[in-house]
Amino acid sequence: MANEQLTEGGAAPDDASDRGPRDEAKGGLLGGLVKEVRPHQWVKNLFVLAPLFFAKNVFHPEMLTRSLAAVGIFCLLSGAVYTLNDLVDVEADRAHPEKRKRPIASGRVPVAVARVFLAGLLVVAFGVALATLRMKFVAVAAAYFVGNVAYSLKLKKIPFVDVLLIALFFCLRVLAGGYAIDVRVSLFMFACTFLLALFLGFGKRRHEIAQEHAGKTRKALKAYSARGLDVALTITGSLTILTYIAYTLDPATQAFFKSDQLWMTTPSVLIGITRFVQIVKTHPKAESPTQEMLKDALFVVNLVAWAMVVLVIVYRIRPTAG
């Protein structure tokens, strides 16, 4: 979200001016542009699929196609956001031991090229959205991008507002996913998404303040404390679990899914929350806890197990009538 966003990159000198033409050729402009849009972060855009999945429409060809198109559009918008963020933060990134390796900060992608690339991503994203999806979806996608512009330029510097916006961006993804297939998003889904995103956002900040150059690269971090963020993680993590349990036990949920067994997926949620906190506190040298959790075998296996159990309970391994 931005904001929410973390990166990777190969080794690079502190200053782009130290790179010669041969170094630039080795790096490769195309490879730099691919890194710039952060494909490894696109997993966040799977939240766009939440309405499709929980509305029992995964096996509906038309709805699945529209949802996948929506995910693709948000991936393009996310790439545009990352590019904008790196353009805004280029000088600060050059002072960071890891972020200096980003394509723009390292000089692998020239600033002028990055600006054209940013414009191209936006043209393609909104062109496809206008051609294939409803105007409500387009409006939410536009709100997502405009919100991220405000975040990159100003709001990410305001403590706690930055994390609240990250959570809002996740909710916008879910709302857009609902509009893409004309499915109403429940309050429970919004609540779970918002609380989970707050939890992840506070975890990211908790990880960042432990890093040596934290205050130099993100001014808002000066207002956070390890103890305060630990409390925030405990509260948001607990509320996420409790809200999810309430969702699984809600009579309307059980009636819709024709099952009272969805609560059986709660242990996976508890394991996922606990494991993320462990990653935040035990991987201080990693660039991002959200990036690390996708490399963590226990976390990934647990996530797959959750998805499989939900699939069995909700779909009973059979597609619903279209």
N, C-alpha and C positions, 0 to 999 in steps of 0.2 A: 502498500500500500505503500512504496513511497518512501519517497517516504519510506514506506514499509520496506524498502528495497535494499538488497544486499548484492554484492558482486563477487566476481572472481577475476583472475587475470594472470598472465605470465609475468615474469620478472621484467622490470623496466627501470631505467635511471630516474633520478629525482626530477630532472628537468627535461622536457621534450627537446630543448635546444641541444642536448648532448647526443641526440640520436642522429646518425648520419644517414644518407640515402640508402646505403646498403642495409642498415638496421631496419629502416622503414619497409624495404622490399621484403626482408625476411619476415617481418611481422605480418604483412599482408593487410591491405585496407579492407578487403572483404571479410577476412577473419575478424578484424577489429569491429566491424559493423555488427557481425553476428554476436560477438561478446557484448557489445553495447546494449543490445536489446534483452540481455539476461535470460536466455531460454530456460535456464535452471530455476528461474523464479516464476515461470508461467504456471507452475503447479497451483499457485494461489487462485488462478482464474478458473480452476475446477469448481470453485464455489458457484460459478454461473450455472453449473449442471445440477445443483442441489434441488431446485424446484422440479426438474425433469425426473430425477431419481426418486424423490419422495412423493411425487404425484403418480407414481407407478406407470410412467410413460417411456421408460428406457427402450422398450421394444416397439415403440410406435415410430415407424420410419420417418414420417414427415416431421414430427416433433424432435426426434433425435437429430435430424439434419439441421433444423433451425437452431437447436441448442449448441451443436458443434460449431455452427457459423458464428453464434454469439461468443463462444469461447475464443475462436480465432480472432474476432474483432477486438476483444479485450486484450488478447496477447499483443496485437499491434498497438493498441492504446498504451498498454503497459510499457512496451518498448519505447514509445514516444515519450512517456513520462520519465523513464530512466535516462533517456538521451537529454531531455530538458534538465533534469536534476544534475547530470554531470556537466552540462554546459554552465549551469549556475554555480556549481561548487568546484569548478576546475582548479582554482588556486588552493582552496582548502584541501582538496584531494591530493594535490602534489606534496602536501606536508604530512600526509598520513602514510605509515609504513606499508599498508596493504592497498589502500585506495589509489595510491599514486600509480598503481599498475593498470588502472582502468584505461580503456582505449583513448579517451579524449585527454585525460590528465597526462598520460605517457607520451602523447603526440602520435600515437599509432593512427588515430583518426583525427585529421585536422578539424579545427573548430568550424571552418566554412563548410566542409563536407558534412559535418554533424548537423548543422542547421538545415541544409538541404534534405538530408536524410530524415530529420524530424518532420519536416513539412510533408515529405512523401508518405511517411507512415500515417499521418493524419488524413491525407487525401484518400488513401486506399481504405483505411478503416471506416471512415464515414461514408465513402462512396459505396462500399459493400453493404453497410448497414442500411443506407437509404434504399438500396436496390432490392434487398432481400427480407428485411425485418420491419416490424411496426414502428410508427413514429414514437410511441412511448419508450420503446427500447432505445431509439436514437437519442431521445431527450435524456434518459438516464446515463447513457454512454457519454454524452456531452457534459453532463453534470459531473461525472467521474473525472473527466479530463480537466475541466475548469477548476474543480476542487484541488486536483493535484498540482495545477499551475500555482494556485494560491498557496498551497502547502510548500512547494519548492521555493517560491520567492519570499515568503514571509512567515507563514504559520508554523513551519517546522521548528522555528526558533522559540516558540512559546511552550514552556513546559506543560505537560498534561494535555494541552490542546492538540499537540502533535500526535499523541497516542489515541485520543478520541477520534481524530480525523482518520487515522489508520483503520479503526473499527468501522467508521462510517463508510469508508471505501469498500470494505468487505460486504457491508449491507447493500451497497449499491450494486455490487456484482450479483448478489442473490436476487435483488429486485429486477435487475435487467434480465436475468435468466427466466424469471417468471413472465415478464412481458414478452420475451422472445417466443414463448409457446402459449401465451394467453392463459396462464395458470396463476391463481391467486396464491400469494405467499403468506403463510400463517404467521401469527404473532410469535408463536413458539420458535419458528425457524429464524425470524429476525432476532429474537432475544438470544438464542444459542449462538448465532453468528456474531452478534455484537459482543457478547461476553467472551467468547473464544478469541476474537480478534483483539480485544483489550488485553487479555491474558498474554497472547503472543507479543503484543506491542510492549507491554511492561517487561516481558522476558528479554526482549531485544535491548531495551534500555538498561536493564540490570546487567546484561552482558557487556554493553558498551562502556559503562562507567568504570568497569574493572580494567579497561585497557589504558595503556600509558598515555596515549595522545587524545583521550576522550574530550577534554575541554577545548582542545584546539580545533577539532573537526566538527563538533556539534555543540553550539553554545547552550542549547536547552539542557544539556546533560549536567551543567553546573547546579541546576536547581533540584536534581534528583539525588537521593541517598540510597545506599545499598539496603539499609534497614527498611526505609519507606517502600522501596520497590519489592522487597521480600514480602511485606505486608500486602501490597497491591496484588502480587502474584497469588498469595494464599486466598485472598478474598475473591478475586475474579476466577481463579481456578475452581474454587469451591462452588461459586454461584453457577459456573458453567455446568458442572456435574449435576447440581441440584435441579437446574432448569431442564437439562436433558432428561433426568429421571421423571420430572413432572410431565414432560412431553410424552414419554413412553407410557405413562400411566393415565394420561388424559383419556376420558371416555370417547371423545371425538376421534382421537388418534387410533384407538383400538377399534372403533367402529369402521373407520376408513380402511384400515389395513386388514380388517376381519381377523385380528389376532391380538392376544393380550401378552405376547411373548417378547415384544420389542425391548422390554426392560433388561433382557438377558444380554444386551449389547453394552450395558453400563460398565462392566469391568474393563472393557477395552478403552472406554473413555477415561476411566480413572487411571489406567496404566499409561495412556498417552499423555495425560496432564502431568503425572508424576515424572515420567521419563523426560519430558521437555524441561522441567525444572532442574533435573539432574544434569542435563546437557548444558544448560545455561551456566551452572555453577562449576562444572568440571571441565569445560573446554574454554578456558579464558583466552587462549591464543587464537581460537578460530575467528574468522571474520564475522560470522553470523550464526546464531543458534538455530535459526530456521533452516539455514543451509545445512548445518551439521545434522539436524534431526532426519533429514532425507538421506543421509549417508549412514545413519545408525540402524543396524540390523534389527534390534529389538523394536524400535519405533516403527519401522517399515513393516515388519511381520505383524505387529499388533494392528496397524492400520489396515492391512490386507485382510486380517482375520475379522475385524469389525465390518468391513465392507461385505465380506462373504456371508457373515451371519445375517446382516441386514437384508442382503439379497435373498437369502433363503426364506426369511420371515415375511418380507414384503411381497416378493414375487413368487415364492415357492418354486423357483427355478423355471417358471413358465411365464411366457408373455401374457399380459392382460389383453382383453379384446380392444381393438383399435376403435 
